[in-house]
């Protein structure tokens, strides 16, 4: 560092800034970003943390390997705007998605971009432009239309947010439908020091929302305390979930605490079995019995 006086001066200024604020040094003390983009289901969950660390909110982008870029946030940080130049997009109502996935001979109803309805959720069906290989390819993602246009910036294209994977939804007693994002946000809001998690619906005498949670190294999580904390956060985030308790007397959440290293052990087992990169980790929502068994196997 002494050989690079500009960097040394920048770090010194950052150190002084953090000391005056009586907190640890943060990336925003060192760098002043012009912009930051992020993609993934957890964007909204870590949005405030990213702002605190880097000094700016991230701009959301939504894309995939099959279609590259599908939508992105504009500079007003509102909903994402569809990019109609790379793919021809069709929209399958969520209820139609479930019918079609159950019976592949079923002909689902599809809508064009100018036909989608505000407040409705859709599965995306794409056809590549410019010589791409995919024709009417169902992505398996569910998006929600938040507005018919961006009024502030005068953009006449529907606005969207990513909702969930079509198989990443848990229905409890026909009362509430919990997505990966809502469950993840509840875990984050609970303040628990966790490493990773999976959750699935288990059916017995009563429907059960079973969360498997690995604590961070060197920390302890008590299962019933964790269940109470996350249950309260779910009630705040999802009014239908709250009604399960007030109207039906149900508290469906159960937490099983995994051993430290459970997820790393799972990844090691998957690598040894020759799994590809996309299957090294279990899905957060509705993992298979085999995946749960691997996570519960004592870490060697």
C-alpha positions, 0 to 999 in steps of 0.5 A: 500500500505504501508504494501506492500513495493514492490508494493509501490516502483513500484508505486513510480517508475511509478509516477516518470516516468510519472512526468519526461514525463510530463503526467498522469501515465499509466499502462505501467509505472507500469507493463511490459507486456510480451504479450497482446492478444485481440479479436473483430472488434474494435482491429485495431481501438484501437491498437495505444491506447493500445500500448500507455497505455500498451507499447505493441501492442495486438496480434489479435485472431479470434474465436467464441463460435461455433468454439473456436479458428479459427485464430491468429496473430503470433509474427510478428504482421502481418495477422492472421494465420488459426488454422486447428486443431479444425475445418474443414473450408470451405470458401464461396465467399462473393457474394455467401453468399448474394445469399444464404442468399436471397435464402436458396435453392441456392447451394453456391460455397465453397472453401477449405483453399488451394483454397482461393484467395489473396484479396478475401473476404469469409464467413466462414463455419465450421465443428467441429472436436473432437465431436463438434456439428456443421456441415457446420455451417455458422458463418456470419462473412466475412474475407479477405485473405491478403496473401497465406503464412507468408513469414517472418516466413515461415508459409505455411498457408493463412493469414487473417484479420476480415472484417465484419459481413455479415449483417454489410455492408452498400452499398451506391449507388452501389459505396461503401461498408462500413463496421463496422470497417471503420465507427468506425475508422472514428468516432474515428479519428474524435476526437469526445467524444462519448459514443456509436453509431449505423448506418444504410442505409435509402432510400429516394430520395437519399441514406442516411448513418444515424449515431445515436451518443450518446455523452460522459457524460458532453460533447456536439456534434453538429450534422452538425459539427459531420457529417462534421468531420466524412464525411472527415474521411470516405473520407480518409479511403475509396476512393470509399466513397470519389468518391461519392462526387467528381463524384456524388455530394453526401454527404450521411452522416447524424448525429442524436445526441442521449440524454445522457444515450440513450444506457443505457436506451436501455439496461434497456428496453431490460433487462426488456423485458427478452432479453438474453445477446447477445441482450442487445445492438443494433448492430452497423450496420443496427439496426431495426426500433424498436431499433432506436425508443428505442434509440430516446425515451427520457431517463427517 
